[in-house]
Amino acid sequence: MTTKFESCGGIDSLPEFCTLADLSLILPISRATLYRMAEQKRIPSLRIGRRVIIPRETLKKWIEQECGIPGNASMGVI
């Protein structure tokens, strides 16, 4: 059986501008939590009308910053 993470790949497999629904397939966080984090400015995001999007490169930098170390490509983080 394939998990969501295995079928989606890593962050590099996301589109250049991803939705929070896309991101929820990669991270073990629900869409509702991601929307709440975006609203609270805890995760970098852009709001365009009703859509919330995250540029992939900004997401990578944010993950590196939050972890305090550069990401590990073998783990699919970057």
C-alpha positions in Angstrom: 0.0 0.0 0.0 1.3 3.4 -0.9 1.0 6.3 1.5 0.1 9.9 0.5 3.7 11.0 1.1 5.2 8.2 -1.1 2.7 8.9 -3.9 3.3 12.6 -3.9 7.0 12.7 -3.5 8.6 15.6 -1.7 8.4 19.3 -1.7 10.2 19.4 -5.1 7.2 17.6 -6.6 4.9 20.5 -5.6 3.9 23.1 -8.2 5.8 26.4 -8.1 2.8 27.9 -6.3 1.0 25.3 -4.3 -2.2 25.4 -2.4 -2.6 24.4 1.2 -4.4 21.3 0.0 -1.3 20.4 -2.0 0.9 21.0 1.0 -1.2 18.8 3.3 -0.4 15.8 1.0 3.3 16.3 1.8 3.3 17.4 5.4 1.6 15.5 8.2 -0.6 18.4 8.9 -4.3 18.8 8.2 -5.6 21.4 5.7 -7.5 23.1 8.6 -4.4 23.5 10.6 -2.5 24.8 7.6 -5.2 27.4 6.9 -5.1 28.4 10.6 -1.3 28.7 10.5 -1.6 30.9 7.3 -4.2 33.1 8.9 -2.0 33.5 12.0 1.1 34.3 9.8 2.9 31.3 11.2 3.6 29.9 7.7 4.5 32.1 4.7 1.5 32.4 2.3 -0.2 34.7 -0.1 -3.9 35.3 -0.2 -5.4 36.0 -3.6 -9.1 36.5 -3.3 -10.3 33.4 -1.4 -7.2 31.3 -2.4 -4.2 30.8 -0.2 -1.0 29.9 -2.0 2.6 29.3 -1.0 5.5 29.7 -3.4 7.6 26.5 -3.3 10.9 28.3 -2.8 9.6 30.4 0.0 8.3 27.2 1.7 11.7 25.5 1.4 13.4 28.6 3.0 10.8 28.7 5.8 11.4 25.0 6.6 15.2 25.5 6.7 14.7 28.5 9.0 12.3 26.7 11.3 14.5 23.7 11.6 17.6 25.8 12.1 19.6 23.7 9.7 19.6 23.2 5.9 17.1 20.6 4.8 18.0 17.0 3.9 17.3 16.2 0.3 17.2 12.5 1.0 14.3 13.0 3.3 12.3 14.8 0.6 12.2 18.0 2.6 14.1 20.0 -0.1 
